[in-house]
Amino acid sequence: MSDGRDGDREKQMLRNVLVKGGDLPDSLDAVDIFFDGKDLHELRSSRIKSRNTHGTGCSLASCISAELAKGSSMFSAVKASKQFIERALRYSKDINIGHGPQGPFDHLCRLKSREQSSYSQGCFNPTDLFLYAVTDSGMNERWDRSITDAVKAAVEGGATIVQIRRAVVKLSRFEYLRP
């Protein structure tokens, strides 16, 4: 930046920035900061202790996009999406699915029994989100599980659609998934 005019131009260009704070390990809250181009907004929610956090960042971005597509303002989309992620994490915090240090969270918190969760209010409608799981015979063999076990785990994990893939996929692409 050579002079003040460049700085003014850069400030005008910088808008709709979300800085996620959910991964800060020593915080009691999950605090995200949203900058709309003019003001900073602090979005604070309870930290949910769970190993099922895999995919929350991508899901947050997808939720924001979906809310924008429905006509919400950017700030409203960010708030609604953060609330959805918090509710889904809270609902799925004790679900034991997946292998490794992180498991996926339950995107379909509202489809589960509403009596089980006091957090269903404000979740997206059941028709808004679906979880599509793909099984692979090579991966099932590698994990020493049957196709039945894989489908059962996917459904218990919240999958609404399960594709049973019989084609052989190169396992080297999935090496990082090994426990």
N, C-alpha and C positions, 0 to 999 in steps of 0.2 A: 504494500500500500504506500503510494508515494505522497499523497496529501490527504487532507480531510475529506475531499470530495469522493475519493475512492471508498473511504470508510462509510460515508453516508449511503453510497450506492449499494455496498455490501449489506448494510443494515436493512435496506429496503428489500433486498432479495431474500434475506433469511426470514422464513416464516414457516409455521406449522412443523415445528421440530419437537419430537418426543424423546426425552432421555429417560430410559427405564432404570429404575432403582431396585427392582425386585431381587437382584442377585447379590445385593450387599449383605454379607454374612452376619455382621454384628448388629444390624438394625432390627428393631422390634416391629417396624412398619415397612411396608413396601411403598416407597415414595417415588413417584414418577414426576418429572417436570415437563410441562408442555409450554412451548413458546409459540405464540400465534403471530409473531411479527411485531407485536407491540408490548404485550404483557406476558409475564411468567405466571403460570398456574401450577400450583402444587396439588397433585392428586395423591392422596394418602389413603391407604387401606391396610387392613391387618395382614401381617405376614402369616402365611399358612405353612406350617411345618409339614412337608411332604417330600417324598422322593419322586413323586409323579409330576415333575415339572418339564419334562421333555416336550418341546413343541409349543410352549406357551408364547414365546416371542413371535413365531410365525403365525400362530393362531390369533394373537393380538392384532398383528398387521392385517390379517384376512378379515377379522371382525370389523376393523376400522374401515377397510375397503367396502365391505358389505353395507355398513351403516351409511357411508357416503353415497353408495349406489341407491340407497333408499331415500336420499335427499336430506340427510342430517347435516348439520354444520360440522366442520372439522372438530371443534372442541366437544360438541355433543357426541360425535362418533367416538372420540377417544375416551370420554367418560363412560359411555355405555359399554364399550369394549373392555375397558379395565374392570368394570363391575362384572361382566360375564366371566372373564378369566378368574377373578377372585372367587366367584360362586362355583365355577367348575373345579377349581383347585380345592376348595373347601369340601365339596361333595365327594371328590375322588381321592382325598388325602390318604385314606387307609386301604385303597384298592391295591392289591398285589398283582400287578401284571407286568410283563416284560422282564428281561434279564439285565443285569448291570446296575450301575449306580443310579440311573434315572429311568423312570418309567413314564409312559404317556399319561396325561390326565384325561378325565372323562368329559369330552365335549358335549355330551348329551344329558347334562344334569337335569334338564327339565323333562326329559322323556321318562326318567325313573319315577318311581312313586312319589308324588308330591307330598304325601304325608310324611315321608321319611326325611324330608329336607325343608327347613324353614327358609331356605335361601332360593327357592324356585321363583319367587316373584322377581320379575325383571330379567330373567334369562330369556334368551331368544325363543321364538316359537319353534316347536319341533320340526316344522317344515323349513326352517332357516338353515340348519346345519345337519350334515350327515357325515358319518365316519366310514370311509371306504377302506377295507383291509384287503390286502393281497397275500395269499399264501403261496409258497414256492416249495416244490417237492425237494429240491436240493437243500434249501435252508432247513426244512423240517427234518431231513435226514441228518444234517449237520448238528441240529439241536436235539437229536434223538427223540423226536415226537412224531406222532401219527398225524395225518391230515385231520382226523376227528379232533385230536387235542388242539391243533392249531386253530380250527374253526371255533371250537368251544372257547378258547382263550380270547379270540377276537370278539366274539359275541359278548362274553362276560366283561370285556374291556370297553364295550359300548359301540362296537361296529354295527352298523345297520345294513351294510352291504359287504359280503365277503366274496372275493374272487378266488377261485381255486385254480391256480396256475400249474399246469402240468409240464410246461416247457422247462428245459434245463437252463438255468441262469448261471453264468460264470461266478463261482463262489468267491473268487479273488476280489470282486467288487464289494463284497459284504464282510470282508475279513475283520473290519473294525467292530462288528457286532458281536463277535465271540466274547463269552464271559471270561 
